[in-house]
Amino acid sequence: MAAFDVLPVGDTDWRPKRYEERQGRLLDLLDGGPLAIRPVPVTADVATALD
């Protein structure tokens, strides 16, 4: 499974927050979790994305 964003976690709705905050929370949630669930890397750099 590839995870790319966080929506609600418990009573907190992460949707209105900046993407950088949501991505940080996603990485925190996945840290130490099952290896079958990995975050999807994100970049705004076209060369990096094509690589």
Secondary structure by P-SEA (a helix, b strand, c coil): ccccccccccccccccccaaaaaaaaaaaaccccccbbbbbbbcccccccc
